[in-house]
Amino acid sequence: MFIQMKVEGLLFDPRSGMYILLLQQVDGNETLPIWIGKPEADAIALALGKVITPRPLTHDLVKNVFDGLNARVTRIVISEIVDNTYYALIYADDGKKEISIDSRPSDAVAVALRVQAPIFVEEHVLEVRRADELEEWLKNLKPEDFGNIM
């Protein structure tokens, strides 16, 4: 099952020196933070700000290639998480068939923003993230966190 998301924003994580792409569920409370590098954050920020550059940047080029092939990006899906690495697919349709293209989530989001394609996350990806958060919380518990039972 897919959950539709939107880009809630970009944040800087001073501890890691990386940026966080924050996705928010369109009709709900789920969030998905994805750590990305500065170039990827810049590409997303340009799309969010609708900044037109004098020459096409990489994600503009991808959009132009789809346009030139008369193919439409129908959606992007963040499909997997393996060893804390997210995987995404860009779905494109040329009117005859739909294909999926492997992508990094940050690149898929940058393209989706440029072509106004919806962003989805597979539900199991959010479930894995929730399980990881619970495991991290349990790992960091200290005896004093439980208080006095007696």
N, C-alpha and C positions, 0 to 999 in steps of 0.2 A: 504494500500500500504506500502511496506517495503522500507526503505532506507538503503543501505549498508554502513557500517561504518568500520573504522579501529581504532586501539588504537594509538592516537597521542602522548600520554605520560602520565606520572604521575606527579602531582605537589603537593607541600605541602602548605596548607592554614594555615598560622600562627594564623589567627584570631580564627579559630575553632579548631585548633590542629588536623585537619583531612587531609586526602589526597584527591585529585581530580583526578579521572579517566577521562581523556579527550578523547572523541571519536570524530572523524572527518569523515565527509562524504567522501566516496571513490572518487566519481566524482562530487564534488560540494563544497559548502562553509558552509554547516550546521555543527554545533558542538553541542555536548551534554556533559556538565560536570556533573559528578556524584560523590558526596562526599562519601568516603569510609574510613574505619578504617585502621590502620597500618598493621594488619595481612593480610587483603585483598590486600592492596597495595604491601606488600612483596611477596605474592603469584603471583601477576601479574608481578611484577618486575623480579622474578625468571624465569617466562615463557618468558618474553621479552628478557632477557639476555641469554636464553637457558642454564641456569644453571642446571646441573645434581646433585641431592643430593644423599648421600650414601644410603638412604632409601626413599621410596615413601612418599611424603607429601600428604595431603588430596586431592588436585586436581589431583595429579599423580595417586592416588588410584582410583579416579573416572574414569580417562582415562583407567586404567588397568581393571576396572570392565566392562566398555564398550567393551574393546578388548576381555576380557575373555568370554563375552556373544556373541561375533561376531556381535556386533551392532556398527553402525557408527554414530557419531554425525554429523548431516547434516547441522545444523545451530543453532545459538542462536538468539533470538529475544527479545529485550527490548520492552515489550508489553503494559505496563500501567504505569501511574503515578497517585497515589492516596495520597492526603495529603503530598505532597513532598517526597513520597516513591516510588521508581521505582520497577517494577516487571519484571521478565524475564522468558523466557521459553527456555529449552534446548530440541531440537528436535533430536531424535535418531531413526534409522531405522535398523532393523535386517534382511532386505530382504523380510520379509513377511508383516510387517506393520510399520508405523511410529507412534511414541508416543511423547507426549510433557511432560516435567517434569518441575514443578515449581521451580524457583531458584531466588536467589538474583542476580542482574546484575553482581556484582563483581565476584561471584563464576562462573556464566555462562561465563564471559569473560575469567577468569583464565582457565577454561576447554577448551574453544574455541581456545585459544592460544596454548594449549598443543596438540590439535588434528588437528590444522590448519582448523578449521571450520569457515565459514563466520559469521560475526556479523551484525545483522540488528536491526533497530529501526522502530517501527510502526510510520507512518507519523503523526498520531494524537498526539503522545507523544511529538514530536517536536513542534507541533502547540500549545499544552498546555504550553510548556516551553516558547515559544515566547509570548504567552498571559500573562504569569506570569511576564516575564521581562518587558513588556509594563506597566502592572499594577504597578509594583515596581517603574518604572521610573516616571510614573504619580504621584504616591503617594509621591515621594520625590521632586517633582517640588516646587519651591518657587516663589512668585510673581516676584522677581527680575530676574528670569530665562527668563521671557517673554520680558524683555526690555521695552522701551517706545514705545507705539503704536502711539501716536500722534506726 
